């Protein structure tokens, strides 16, 4: 199983431990947009011929000058097409954008993007939407600061443990 996307994947230092018994590869990199992952696909994804790709991306696409929820969906579709072209049997699992405290002023954009991608995944073969948003909120209006590093954006070990428990449900 190959993990890729932005720094929320790159910083997952306990990935192998959190997925004990499952071979995992971490190919996340800071600031990654979907276009970056597509551009570097022949270096960071296809050589490994993964059966499953788990991707966390979209937040950087969403917040660029010409971004927005529709652009995030368009780029996710482009990513999926690029994967299908080279790895037609690979399952794609999209980790929803997280409810980041640092980006709370524009969190409605993340929420809308998640909805668009979730709807698309529901109708698309070999494509799963993994909702980490809802479990991070629980019954609260905002996620607990206990899930984030001091920047209030990047997940910490507690958050990654939660993510791993959710992601396992989709891959087992």
C-alpha positions in Angstrom: 0.0 0.0 0.0 1.4 3.3 -1.1 0.7 6.6 0.8 1.2 9.9 -1.1 0.1 13.5 -0.9 1.0 16.5 1.2 2.9 16.9 4.4 0.1 15.3 6.4 1.4 12.1 4.8 5.1 13.0 4.8 5.0 13.7 8.6 3.4 10.3 9.3 6.6 8.9 11.0 4.8 5.9 12.6 3.2 4.8 9.4 4.8 1.3 9.4 4.0 0.8 13.0 0.4 2.1 12.6 -0.1 -0.4 9.8 1.7 -3.3 11.3 1.4 -6.4 9.2 0.7 -4.5 6.1 3.6 -3.4 3.8 3.4 0.4 3.4 5.4 2.9 1.5 5.4 6.6 2.4 5.8 9.0 -0.6 4.3 12.1 0.8 6.0 15.5 0.3 5.4 18.9 1.7 3.1 21.3 -0.1 1.9 18.7 -2.6 -0.9 19.6 -4.9 -2.6 17.0 -7.1 -0.7 18.3 -10.1 2.6 17.7 -8.3 1.7 14.1 -7.5 0.6 13.6 -11.1 3.9 15.2 -12.4 6.0 13.0 -10.2 3.9 9.8 -10.5 6.5 8.0 -12.5 9.0 8.5 -9.7 6.9 8.2 -6.5 4.0 5.9 -7.4 4.2 3.7 -10.5 7.6 2.1 -9.9 6.1 0.4 -6.8 3.0 -1.0 -8.7 0.9 -0.6 -5.5 -2.4 -2.5 -5.3 -3.7 0.4 -3.2 -2.9 4.1 -3.2 -3.9 6.2 -0.2 -3.8 9.9 -1.0 -4.2 13.0 1.1 -4.2 16.0 -1.1 -6.4 18.9 -2.1 -5.9 21.5 0.6 -3.1 23.2 -1.3 -5.1 23.0 -4.5 -8.0 24.5 -2.7 -6.1 27.5 -1.4 -4.2 28.5 -4.5 -5.2 31.5 -6.6 -7.4 29.6 -9.1 -8.5 26.9 -6.6 -11.8 26.1 -5.1 -13.8 22.9 -4.5 -14.6 22.3 -8.2 -10.9 22.6 -9.0 -10.1 20.1 -6.3 -12.6 17.7 -7.7 -11.2 18.3 -11.2 -7.7 17.6 -10.1 -8.7 14.5 -8.2 -10.3 13.2 -11.4 -7.1 14.0 -13.3 -5.1 12.1 -10.6 -7.4 9.1 -10.9 -7.1 9.1 -14.7 -3.3 9.2 -14.5 -3.4 6.2 -12.1 -5.8 4.3 -14.3 -3.6 4.9 -17.3 -0.6 3.2 -15.8 -2.1 1.1 -13.0 -5.6 0.1 -14.2 -6.2 -2.4 -11.3 -5.0 -0.2 -8.4 -7.6 0.9 -5.8 -7.5 4.6 -4.9 -8.4 5.6 -1.3 -8.8 9.4 -0.9 -8.4 10.6 2.7 -10.8 13.5 3.2 -9.5 16.9 4.1 -9.2 17.3 7.8 -11.0 19.9 9.8 -7.8 22.0 10.4 -8.0 24.5 13.2 -5.4 26.7 11.5 -7.6 27.0 8.4 -10.9 27.3 10.3 -11.9 30.6 8.6 -12.1 28.9 5.2 -13.1 25.4 6.5 -16.4 25.5 4.5 -14.3 25.1 1.4 -12.7 21.9 2.7 -16.1 20.6 3.7 -17.5 21.3 0.2 -14.5 19.7 -1.5 -15.0 16.6 0.7 -18.6 16.4 -0.4 -17.8 16.6 -4.1 -15.1 14.0 -3.9 -17.2 11.7 -1.7 -20.1 11.9 -4.2 -17.7 11.1 -7.1 -16.0 8.2 -5.3 -19.4 6.7 -4.5 -20.1 6.5 -8.2 -16.6 5.5 -9.4 -15.1 2.0 -9.5 -12.0 1.2 -7.4 -12.2 4.6 -5.7 -12.9 5.0 -2.0 -13.6 8.1 0.1 -12.2 7.8 3.6 -14.0 10.2 6.0 -11.6 11.3 8.7 -13.5 14.6 9.2 -16.4 13.2 11.1 -14.3 11.1 13.6 -12.0 14.1 14.2 -15.0 16.2 15.2 -16.9 13.6 17.2 -19.8 15.4 18.8 -17.9 18.7 18.9 -18.2 21.7 16.6 -14.4 21.8 16.1 -11.8 19.1 16.4 -9.8 18.8 19.6 -6.5 20.7 19.6 -5.1 17.4 21.0 -5.1 16.1 17.3 -2.6 18.6 16.0 1.0 19.7 16.3 1.6 23.2 17.6 0.8 24.7 14.2 -2.8 23.6 14.6 -2.8 22.1 11.1 -0.6 19.1 10.9 -1.7 15.8 12.6 0.2 14.5 15.6 0.7 10.9 16.7 -2.7 10.7 18.4 -4.4 11.9 15.2 -2.5 9.5 13.0 -3.6 6.6 15.3 -7.2 7.7 14.7 -6.6 7.9 10.9 -5.0 4.5 10.9 -7.9 2.9 12.6 -10.3 4.4 10.1 -8.1 3.6 7.0 -7.7 0.0 8.0 -11.5 -0.4 7.7 -11.2 0.4 4.0 -8.2 -1.8 3.2 -8.9 -4.9 5.2 
